[in-house]
């Protein structure tokens, strides 16, 4: 497993956090997801054989949240 | 086009509203989406030849929001 830290904007409450967690959790190969709402920081653990940064970013963007880094 | 009203729980801010709109907007055949955050009410216009209530509910649930009716 590998971990990536993404900077995400648009999350403004725990409902948003839950939404991002669910969207990422639906991607094959994703393990633990930790969201720091105040910092706009999302740490995602994933299996690089099944997922990659682009698939993770795309899942977040499907919910209308922006990945800025 | 046809319109369905869904009762959705778990939306607690405008970020959630935006998320639900994006998730529904990604479904083929979906037109206008109007969300009443305070009422937990989502009105979705859709083409019944391309989408159905189950695909709409499933898109909302992908974001971790619950469709209760």
Backbone of each chain as nested JSON, in Angstrom:
{
  "chains": [
    {"id": "A", "residues": [
      {"number": 1, "name": "UNK", "atoms": {"N": [0.839, -1.194, 0.0], "CA": [0.0, 0.0, 0.0], "C": [0.878, 1.249, 0.0]}},
      {"number": 2, "name": "UNK", "atoms": {"N": [0.335, 2.303, -0.557], "CA": [1.051, 3.558, -0.697], "C": [0.099, 4.637, -0.185]}},
      {"number": 3, "name": "UNK", "atoms": {"N": [0.633, 5.774, 0.251], "CA": [-0.249, 6.846, 0.722], "C": [0.042, 8.135, -0.026]}},
      {"number": 4, "name": "UNK", "atoms": {"N": [-1.022, 8.824, -0.413], "CA": [-0.871, 10.104, -1.088], "C": [-1.656, 11.151, -0.293]}},
      {"number": 5, "name": "UNK", "atoms": {"N": [-1.147, 12.354, -0.254], "CA": [-1.86, 13.462, 0.393], "C": [-2.376, 14.394, -0.693]}},
      {"number": 6, "name": "UNK", "atoms": {"N": [-3.675, 14.615, -0.692], "CA": [-4.288, 15.507, -1.683], "C": [-4.849, 16.739, -0.988]}},
      {"number": 7, "name": "UNK", "atoms": {"N": [-4.737, 17.875, -1.665], "CA": [-5.332, 19.11, -1.165], "C": [-6.667, 19.264, -1.871]}},
      {"number": 8, "name": "UNK", "atoms": {"N": [-7.727, 19.333, -1.098], "CA": [-9.072, 19.353, -1.673], "C": [-9.835, 20.585, -1.191]}},
      {"number": 9, "name": "UNK", "atoms": {"N": [-10.432, 21.316, -2.117], "CA": [-11.25, 22.457, -1.728], "C": [-12.727, 22.135, -1.963]}},
      {"number": 10, "name": "UNK", "atoms": {"N": [-13.594, 22.841, -1.277], "CA": [-15.032, 22.657, -1.461], "C": [-15.688, 21.874, -0.336]}},
      {"number": 11, "name": "UNK", "atoms": {"N": [-14.874, 21.271, 0.539], "CA": [-15.457, 20.539, 1.67], "C": [-15.707, 21.543, 2.781]}},
      {"number": 12, "name": "UNK", "atoms": {"N": [-16.97, 21.636, 3.234], "CA": [-17.22, 22.626, 4.278], "C": [-17.935, 22.09, 5.504]}},
      {"number": 13, "name": "UNK", "atoms": {"N": [-18.211, 20.804, 5.553], "CA": [-18.838, 20.241, 6.749], "C": [-18.556, 18.75, 6.808]}},
      {"number": 14, "name": "UNK", "atoms": {"N": [-19.016, 18.096, 7.87], "CA": [-18.774, 16.668, 8.003], "C": [-19.533, 15.857, 6.95]}},
      {"number": 15, "name": "UNK", "atoms": {"N": [-20.594, 16.424, 6.399], "CA": [-21.301, 15.752, 5.298], "C": [-20.401, 15.657, 4.075]}},
      {"number": 16, "name": "UNK", "atoms": {"N": [-19.654, 16.719, 3.819], "CA": [-18.694, 16.729, 2.712], "C": [-17.584, 15.709, 2.948]}},
      {"number": 17, "name": "UNK", "atoms": {"N": [-17.099, 15.669, 4.171], "CA": [-16.042, 14.725, 4.523], "C": [-16.521, 13.301, 4.268]}},
      {"number": 18, "name": "UNK", "atoms": {"N": [-17.717, 13.028, 4.725], "CA": [-18.316, 11.712, 4.54], "C": [-18.469, 11.387, 3.059]}},
      {"number": 19, "name": "UNK", "atoms": {"N": [-18.862, 12.39, 2.29], "CA": [-19.041, 12.209, 0.855], "C": [-17.723, 11.84, 0.18]}},
      {"number": 20, "name": "UNK", "atoms": {"N": [-16.677, 12.588, 0.493], "CA": [-15.355, 12.314, -0.093], "C": [-14.864, 10.926, 0.31]}},
      {"number": 21, "name": "UNK", "atoms": {"N": [-15.086, 10.561, 1.56], "CA": [-14.675, 9.228, 2.016], "C": [-15.395, 8.134, 1.246]}},
      {"number": 22, "name": "UNK", "atoms": {"N": [-16.684, 8.324, 1.039], "CA": [-17.46, 7.33, 0.298], "C": [-17.024, 7.237, -1.151]}},
      {"number": 23, "name": "UNK", "atoms": {"N": [-16.784, 8.376, -1.786], "CA": [-16.37, 8.379, -3.187], "C": [-15.03, 7.663, -3.351]}},
      {"number": 24, "name": "UNK", "atoms": {"N": [-14.109, 7.925, -2.449], "CA": [-12.804, 7.263, -2.521], "C": [-12.921, 5.779, -2.169]}},
      {"number": 25, "name": "UNK", "atoms": {"N": [-13.758, 5.497, -1.199], "CA": [-13.932, 4.109, -0.769], "C": [-14.499, 3.214, -1.855]}},
      {"number": 26, "name": "UNK", "atoms": {"N": [-15.147, 3.823, -2.849], "CA": [-15.726, 3.045, -3.95], "C": [-14.682, 2.697, -5.015]}},
      {"number": 27, "name": "UNK", "atoms": {"N": [-13.496, 3.277, -4.912], "CA": [-12.429, 2.987, -5.877], "C": [-11.7, 1.709, -5.458]}},
      {"number": 28, "name": "UNK", "atoms": {"N": [-11.523, 0.775, -6.38], "CA": [-10.825, -0.469, -6.068], "C": [-9.398, -0.197, -5.632]}},
      {"number": 29, "name": "UNK", "atoms": {"N": [-8.988, -0.842, -4.572], "CA": [-7.61, -0.693, -4.108], "C": [-7.412, 0.368, -3.053]}},
      {"number": 30, "name": "UNK", "atoms": {"N": [-8.464, 1.104, -2.735], "CA": [-8.326, 2.149, -1.714], "C": [-8.504, 1.565, -0.321]}},
      {"number": 31, "name": "UNK", "atoms": {"N": [-7.578, 1.926, 0.568], "CA": [-7.647, 1.48, 1.957], "C": [-8.145, 2.604, 2.847]}},
      {"number": 32, "name": "UNK", "atoms": {"N": [-7.323, 2.994, 3.799], "CA": [-7.718, 4.0, 4.781], "C": [-7.751, 5.397, 4.164]}},
      {"number": 33, "name": "UNK", "atoms": {"N": [-8.783, 6.149, 4.497], "CA": [-8.896, 7.537, 4.04], "C": [-9.05, 8.419, 5.275]}},
      {"number": 34, "name": "UNK", "atoms": {"N": [-8.162, 9.393, 5.426], "CA": [-8.238, 10.311, 6.56], "C": [-8.407, 11.724, 6.016]}},
      {"number": 35, "name": "UNK", "atoms": {"N": [-9.475, 12.391, 6.46], "CA": [-9.747, 13.742, 5.975], "C": [-9.585, 14.755, 7.105]}},
      {"number": 36, "name": "UNK", "atoms": {"N": [-8.797, 15.783, 6.849], "CA": [-8.681, 16.905, 7.781], "C": [-9.466, 18.055, 7.145]}},
      {"number": 37, "name": "UNK", "atoms": {"N": [-10.674, 18.238, 7.651], "CA": [-11.592, 19.221, 7.06], "C": [-11.024, 20.636, 7.116]}},
      {"number": 38, "name": "UNK", "atoms": {"N": [-10.523, 21.031, 8.279], "CA": [-10.022, 22.4, 8.445], "C": [-8.852, 22.693, 7.51]}},
      {"number": 39, "name": "UNK", "atoms": {"N": [-8.02, 21.693, 7.303], "CA": [-6.833, 21.898, 6.478], "C": [-7.102, 21.613, 4.995]}},
      {"number": 40, "name": "UNK", "atoms": {"N": [-8.248, 21.023, 4.683], "CA": [-8.541, 20.653, 3.299], "C": [-7.565, 19.593, 2.8]}},
      {"number": 41, "name": "UNK", "atoms": {"N": [-7.239, 18.689, 3.71], "CA": [-6.222, 17.684, 3.429], "C": [-6.836, 16.278, 3.476]}},
      {"number": 42, "name": "UNK", "atoms": {"N": [-6.534, 15.49, 2.441], "CA": [-7.068, 14.127, 2.38], "C": [-5.907, 13.157, 2.179]}},
      {"number": 43, "name": "UNK", "atoms": {"N": [-5.699, 12.284, 3.14], "CA": [-4.66, 11.254, 3.022], "C": [-5.336, 9.96, 2.584]}},
      {"number": 44, "name": "UNK", "atoms": {"N": [-4.86, 9.419, 1.496], "CA": [-5.472, 8.213, 0.945], "C": [-4.435, 7.108, 0.832]}},
      {"number": 45, "name": "UNK", "atoms": {"N": [-4.743, 5.982, 1.417], "CA": [-3.9, 4.8, 1.309], "C": [-4.446, 3.975, 0.151]}},
      {"number": 46, "name": "UNK", "atoms": {"N": [-3.601, 3.545, -0.758], "CA": [-4.095, 2.778, -1.904], "C": [-3.06, 1.782, -2.411]}},
      {"number": 47, "name": "UNK", "atoms": {"N": [-3.57, 0.799, -3.106], "CA": [-2.729, -0.215, -3.725], "C": [-2.394, 0.272, -5.132]}},
      {"number": 48, "name": "UNK", "atoms": {"N": [-1.12, 0.588, -5.398], "CA": [-0.75, 1.128, -6.708], "C": [-0.987, 0.154, -7.862]}},
      {"number": 49, "name": "UNK", "atoms": {"N": [-1.239, -1.102, -7.565], "CA": [-1.543, -2.064, -8.627], "C": [-2.993, -1.902, -9.088]}},
      {"number": 50, "name": "UNK", "atoms": {"N": [-3.808, -1.266, -8.268], "CA": [-5.228, -1.137, -8.607], "C": [-5.694, 0.3, -8.811]}},
      {"number": 51, "name": "UNK", "atoms": {"N": [-5.046, 1.234, -8.165], "CA": [-5.473, 2.634, -8.271], "C": [-4.259, 3.526, -8.495]}},
      {"number": 52, "name": "UNK", "atoms": {"N": [-4.482, 4.734, -8.924], "CA": [-3.387, 5.686, -9.094], "C": [-3.915, 7.081, -8.755]}},
      {"number": 53, "name": "UNK", "atoms": {"N": [-3.02, 8.048, -8.612], "CA": [-3.475, 9.393, -8.221], "C": [-4.588, 9.943, -9.105]}},
      {"number": 54, "name": "UNK", "atoms": {"N": [-4.568, 9.654, -10.389], "CA": [-5.613, 10.169, -11.283], "C": [-6.983, 9.571, -10.986]}},
      {"number": 55, "name": "UNK", "atoms": {"N": [-7.036, 8.283, -10.707], "CA": [-8.337, 7.681, -10.405], "C": [-8.863, 8.222, -9.068]}},
      {"number": 56, "name": "UNK", "atoms": {"N": [-7.946, 8.491, -8.14], "CA": [-8.362, 9.028, -6.839], "C": [-8.903, 10.452, -7.006]}},
      {"number": 57, "name": "UNK", "atoms": {"N": [-8.186, 11.27, -7.773], "CA": [-8.622, 12.65, -7.998], "C": [-9.957, 12.691, -8.725]}},
      {"number": 58, "name": "UNK", "atoms": {"N": [-10.091, 11.814, -9.705], "CA": [-11.32, 11.765, -10.482], "C": [-12.526, 11.425, -9.601]}},
      {"number": 59, "name": "UNK", "atoms": {"N": [-12.338, 10.485, -8.669], "CA": [-13.431, 10.098, -7.765], "C": [-13.867, 11.277, -6.905]}},
      {"number": 60, "name": "UNK", "atoms": {"N": [-12.91, 12.065, -6.446], "CA": [-13.222, 13.227, -5.616], "C": [-13.952, 14.289, -6.446]}},
      {"number": 61, "name": "UNK", "atoms": {"N": [-13.482, 14.477, -7.661], "CA": [-14.075, 15.483, -8.543], "C": [-15.501, 15.113, -8.964]}},
      {"number": 62, "name": "UNK", "atoms": {"N": [-15.802, 13.824, -8.994], "CA": [-17.173, 13.386, -9.321], "C": [-18.17, 13.988, -8.34]}},
      {"number": 63, "name": "UNK", "atoms": {"N": [-17.719, 14.275, -7.13], "CA": [-18.591, 14.844, -6.114], "C": [-18.567, 16.372, -6.124]}},
      {"number": 64, "name": "UNK", "atoms": {"N": [-17.865, 16.949, -7.109], "CA": [-17.86, 18.405, -7.213], "C": [-16.81, 19.087, -6.353]}},
      {"number": 65, "name": "UNK", "atoms": {"N": [-15.942, 18.3, -5.737], "CA": [-14.864, 18.871, -4.937], "C": [-13.649, 19.031, -5.833]}},
      {"number": 66, "name": "UNK", "atoms": {"N": [-12.844, 20.038, -5.567], "CA": [-11.692, 20.305, -6.417], "C": [-10.414, 19.81, -5.752]}},
      {"number": 67, "name": "UNK", "atoms": {"N": [-9.608, 19.13, -6.552], "CA": [-8.299, 18.677, -6.065], "C": [-7.278, 19.685, -6.592]}},
      {"number": 68, "name": "UNK", "atoms": {"N": [-6.633, 20.387, -5.644], "CA": [-5.733, 21.457, -6.069], "C": [-4.264, 21.056, -5.946]}},
      {"number": 69, "name": "UNK", "atoms": {"N": [-4.03, 19.86, -5.466], "CA": [-2.631, 19.419, -5.377], "C": [-2.516, 18.096, -4.67]}}
    ]},
    {"id": "B", "residues": [
      {"number": 1, "name": "UNK", "atoms": {"N": [-39.122, 14.59, -20.765], "CA": [-38.486, 14.632, -19.433], "C": [-39.539, 14.415, -18.354]}},
      {"number": 2, "name": "UNK", "atoms": {"N": [-39.097, 13.88, -17.27], "CA": [-39.946, 13.519, -16.143], "C": [-39.257, 14.063, -14.884]}},
      {"number": 3, "name": "UNK", "atoms": {"N": [-40.017, 14.324, -13.839], "CA": [-39.389, 14.835, -12.611], "C": [-39.746, 13.945, -11.428]}},
      {"number": 4, "name": "UNK", "atoms": {"N": [-38.743, 13.67, -10.608], "CA": [-38.981, 12.882, -9.405], "C": [-38.485, 13.692, -8.208]}},
      {"number": 5, "name": "UNK", "atoms": {"N": [-39.183, 13.564, -7.093], "CA": [-38.741, 14.212, -5.858], "C": [-38.21, 13.136, -4.924]}},
      {"number": 6, "name": "UNK", "atoms": {"N": [-36.97, 13.324, -4.494], "CA": [-36.359, 12.362, -3.58], "C": [-36.097, 13.022, -2.228]}},
      {"number": 7, "name": "UNK", "atoms": {"N": [-36.253, 12.269, -1.164], "CA": [-35.935, 12.743, 0.189], "C": [-34.54, 12.227, 0.501]}},
      {"number": 8, "name": "UNK", "atoms": {"N": [-33.64, 13.139, 0.771], "CA": [-32.244, 12.767, 0.985], "C": [-31.767, 13.262, 2.343]}},
      {"number": 9, "name": "UNK", "atoms": {"N": [-31.128, 12.375, 3.106], "CA": [-30.563, 12.785, 4.393], "C": [-29.036, 12.79, 4.299]}},
      {"number": 10, "name": "UNK", "atoms": {"N": [-28.409, 13.547, 5.179], "CA": [-26.949, 13.593, 5.221], "C": [-26.373, 14.861, 4.611]}},
      {"number": 11, "name": "UNK", "atoms": {"N": [-27.213, 15.654, 3.931], "CA": [-26.722, 16.916, 3.368], "C": [-26.811, 17.961, 4.471]}},
      {"number": 12, "name": "UNK", "atoms": {"N": [-25.656, 18.584, 4.785], "CA": [-25.728, 19.573, 5.86], "C": [-25.148, 20.936, 5.506]}},
      {"number": 13, "name": "UNK", "atoms": {"N": [-24.698, 21.12, 4.281], "CA": [-24.185, 22.441, 3.898], "C": [-24.249, 22.581, 2.383]}},
      {"number": 14, "name": "UNK", "atoms": {"N": [-23.849, 23.737, 1.878], "CA": [-23.901, 23.933, 0.434], "C": [-22.875, 23.073, -0.31]}},
      {"number": 15, "name": "UNK", "atoms": {"N": [-21.836, 22.652, 0.39], "CA": [-20.874, 21.739, -0.227], "C": [-21.539, 20.398, -0.532]}},
      {"number": 16, "name": "UNK", "atoms": {"N": [-22.375, 19.96, 0.395], "CA": [-23.134, 18.717, 0.192], "C": [-24.105, 18.874, -0.973]}},
      {"number": 17, "name": "UNK", "atoms": {"N": [-24.769, 20.002, -1.035], "CA": [-25.734, 20.271, -2.103], "C": [-25.02, 20.209, -3.45]}},
      {"number": 18, "name": "UNK", "atoms": {"N": [-23.862, 20.846, -3.507], "CA": [-23.067, 20.858, -4.721], "C": [-22.631, 19.444, -5.102]}},
      {"number": 19, "name": "UNK", "atoms": {"N": [-22.274, 18.671, -4.103], "CA": [-21.847, 17.294, -4.326], "C": [-22.98, 16.466, -4.941]}},
      {"number": 20, "name": "UNK", "atoms": {"N": [-24.155, 16.568, -4.344], "CA": [-25.306, 15.809, -4.858], "C": [-25.649, 16.243, -6.283]}},
      {"number": 21, "name": "UNK", "atoms": {"N": [-25.576, 17.536, -6.534], "CA": [-25.851, 18.03, -7.892], "C": [-24.857, 17.47, -8.897]}},
      {"number": 22, "name": "UNK", "atoms": {"N": [-23.592, 17.429, -8.514], "CA": [-22.568, 16.895, -9.413], "C": [-22.753, 15.406, -9.665]}},
      {"number": 23, "name": "UNK", "atoms": {"N": [-23.06, 14.671, -8.614], "CA": [-23.238, 13.231, -8.753], "C": [-24.412, 12.922, -9.675]}},
      {"number": 24, "name": "UNK", "atoms": {"N": [-25.505, 13.66, -9.505], "CA": [-26.668, 13.448, -10.371], "C": [-26.379, 13.931, -11.793]}},
      {"number": 25, "name": "UNK", "atoms": {"N": [-25.651, 15.039, -11.893], "CA": [-25.356, 15.597, -13.208], "C": [-24.517, 14.668, -14.066]}},
      {"number": 26, "name": "UNK", "atoms": {"N": [-23.802, 13.74, -13.417], "CA": [-22.959, 12.804, -14.155], "C": [-23.761, 11.637, -14.732]}},
      {"number": 27, "name": "UNK", "atoms": {"N": [-25.024, 11.525, -14.343], "CA": [-25.875, 10.435, -14.851], "C": [-26.467, 10.845, -16.206]}},
      {"number": 28, "name": "UNK", "atoms": {"N": [-26.336, 9.987, -17.192], "CA": [-26.886, 10.28, -18.516], "C": [-28.386, 10.483, -18.449]}},
      {"number": 29, "name": "UNK", "atoms": {"N": [-28.846, 11.532, -19.095], "CA": [-30.28, 11.771, -19.159], "C": [-30.82, 12.691, -18.08]}},
      {"number": 30, "name": "UNK", "atoms": {"N": [-29.94, 13.112, -17.173], "CA": [-30.413, 14.0, -16.096], "C": [-30.367, 15.453, -16.553]}},
      {"number": 31, "name": "UNK", "atoms": {"N": [-31.46, 16.163, -16.3], "CA": [-31.542, 17.575, -16.645], "C": [-31.373, 18.436, -15.413]}},
      {"number": 32, "name": "UNK", "atoms": {"N": [-32.377, 19.223, -15.122], "CA": [-32.296, 20.162, -14.013], "C": [-32.379, 19.445, -12.668]}},
      {"number": 33, "name": "UNK", "atoms": {"N": [-31.536, 19.868, -11.731], "CA": [-31.567, 19.318, -10.374], "C": [-31.739, 20.488, -9.417]}},
      {"number": 34, "name": "UNK", "atoms": {"N": [-32.78, 20.428, -8.589], "CA": [-33.023, 21.488, -7.61], "C": [-32.983, 20.862, -6.22]}},
      {"number": 35, "name": "UNK", "atoms": {"N": [-32.112, 21.405, -5.361], "CA": [-31.966, 20.858, -4.015], "C": [-32.44, 21.872, -2.986]}},
      {"number": 36, "name": "UNK", "atoms": {"N": [-33.316, 21.418, -2.103], "CA": [-33.747, 22.231, -0.964], "C": [-33.05, 21.627, 0.248]}},
      {"number": 37, "name": "UNK", "atoms": {"N": [-31.975, 22.278, 0.663], "CA": [-31.137, 21.753, 1.749], "C": [-31.914, 21.617, 3.052]}},
      {"number": 38, "name": "UNK", "atoms": {"N": [-32.64, 22.659, 3.429], "CA": [-33.363, 22.649, 4.701], "C": [-34.407, 21.542, 4.755]}},
      {"number": 39, "name": "UNK", "atoms": {"N": [-35.035, 21.28, 3.618], "CA": [-36.092, 20.272, 3.582], "C": [-35.55, 18.878, 3.259]}},
      {"number": 40, "name": "UNK", "atoms": {"N": [-34.296, 18.787, 2.844], "CA": [-33.739, 17.492, 2.45], "C": [-34.453, 16.954, 1.226]}},
      {"number": 41, "name": "UNK", "atoms": {"N": [-34.772, 17.873, 0.31], "CA": [-35.585, 17.514, -0.845], "C": [-34.802, 17.767, -2.125]}},
      {"number": 42, "name": "UNK", "atoms": {"N": [-34.784, 16.774, -3.0], "CA": [-34.056, 16.893, -4.264], "C": [-35.017, 16.593, -5.415]}},
      {"number": 43, "name": "UNK", "atoms": {"N": [-35.238, 17.59, -6.258], "CA": [-36.083, 17.405, -7.436], "C": [-35.174, 17.174, -8.637]}},
      {"number": 44, "name": "UNK", "atoms": {"N": [-35.382, 16.069, -9.312], "CA": [-34.516, 15.712, -10.434], "C": [-35.347, 15.533, -11.698]}},
      {"number": 45, "name": "UNK", "atoms": {"N": [-34.962, 16.255, -12.714], "CA": [-35.604, 16.119, -14.026], "C": [-34.754, 15.125, -14.807]}},
      {"number": 46, "name": "UNK", "atoms": {"N": [-35.392, 14.126, -15.413], "CA": [-34.605, 13.12, -16.156], "C": [-35.389, 12.557, -17.324]}},
      {"number": 47, "name": "UNK", "atoms": {"N": [-34.623, 12.034, -18.258], "CA": [-35.191, 11.394, -19.434], "C": [-35.375, 9.914, -19.097]}},
      {"number": 48, "name": "UNK", "atoms": {"N": [-36.625, 9.437, -18.993], "CA": [-36.859, 8.05, -18.593], "C": [-36.298, 7.02, -19.574]}},
      {"number": 49, "name": "UNK", "atoms": {"N": [-35.904, 7.465, -20.761], "CA": [-35.298, 6.535, -21.725], "C": [-33.835, 6.269, -21.362]}},
      {"number": 50, "name": "UNK", "atoms": {"N": [-33.261, 7.155, -20.549], "CA": [-31.836, 7.019, -20.223], "C": [-31.565, 6.771, -18.739]}},
      {"number": 51, "name": "UNK", "atoms": {"N": [-32.464, 7.239, -17.882], "CA": [-32.232, 7.087, -16.44], "C": [-33.517, 6.61, -15.783]}},
      {"number": 52, "name": "UNK", "atoms": {"N": [-33.398, 6.115, -14.57], "CA": [-34.582, 5.712, -13.82], "C": [-34.332, 6.006, -12.336]}},
      {"number": 53, "name": "UNK", "atoms": {"N": [-35.378, 5.927, -11.51], "CA": [-35.199, 6.279, -10.1], "C": [-34.05, 5.53, -9.42]}},
      {"number": 54, "name": "UNK", "atoms": {"N": [-33.827, 4.283, -9.788], "CA": [-32.754, 3.527, -9.154], "C": [-31.371, 4.064, -9.504]}},
      {"number": 55, "name": "UNK", "atoms": {"N": [-31.155, 4.452, -10.768], "CA": [-29.84, 4.99, -11.134], "C": [-29.629, 6.335, -10.434]}},
      {"number": 56, "name": "UNK", "atoms": {"N": [-30.703, 7.101, -10.275], "CA": [-30.591, 8.393, -9.587], "C": [-30.243, 8.19, -8.113]}},
      {"number": 57, "name": "UNK", "atoms": {"N": [-30.953, 7.272, -7.469], "CA": [-30.693, 7.001, -6.047], "C": [-29.276, 6.475, -5.847]}},
      {"number": 58, "name": "UNK", "atoms": {"N": [-28.852, 5.604, -6.736], "CA": [-27.528, 5.019, -6.639], "C": [-26.436, 6.095, -6.736]}},
      {"number": 59, "name": "UNK", "atoms": {"N": [-26.629, 7.072, -7.623], "CA": [-25.644, 8.15, -7.782], "C": [-25.539, 8.96, -6.497]}},
      {"number": 60, "name": "UNK", "atoms": {"N": [-26.668, 9.223, -5.86], "CA": [-26.666, 9.981, -4.602], "C": [-25.975, 9.175, -3.495]}},
      {"number": 61, "name": "UNK", "atoms": {"N": [-26.28, 7.895, -3.448], "CA": [-25.703, 7.026, -2.413], "C": [-24.192, 6.857, -2.571]}},
      {"number": 62, "name": "UNK", "atoms": {"N": [-23.695, 6.977, -3.803], "CA": [-22.243, 6.891, -4.028], "C": [-21.513, 7.958, -3.221]}},
      {"number": 63, "name": "UNK", "atoms": {"N": [-22.197, 9.06, -2.946], "CA": [-21.583, 10.141, -2.177], "C": [-21.819, 10.001, -0.685]}},
      {"number": 64, "name": "UNK", "atoms": {"N": [-22.42, 8.891, -0.273], "CA": [-22.635, 8.664, 1.145], "C": [-23.897, 9.311, 1.689]}},
      {"number": 65, "name": "UNK", "atoms": {"N": [-24.732, 9.859, 0.804], "CA": [-26.005, 10.442, 1.243], "C": [-27.074, 9.354, 1.154]}},
      {"number": 66, "name": "UNK", "atoms": {"N": [-28.033, 9.431, 2.044], "CA": [-29.067, 8.398, 2.076], "C": [-30.355, 8.897, 1.427]}},
      {"number": 67, "name": "UNK", "atoms": {"N": [-30.918, 8.048, 0.582], "CA": [-32.203, 8.375, -0.033], "C": [-33.261, 7.626, 0.748]}},
      {"number": 68, "name": "UNK", "atoms": {"N": [-34.142, 8.391, 1.41], "CA": [-35.116, 7.759, 2.287], "C": [-36.517, 7.71, 1.662]}},
      {"number": 69, "name": "UNK", "atoms": {"N": [-36.639, 8.21, 0.483], "CA": [-37.952, 8.133, -0.17], "C": [-37.97, 8.927, -1.451]}}
    ]}
  ]
}
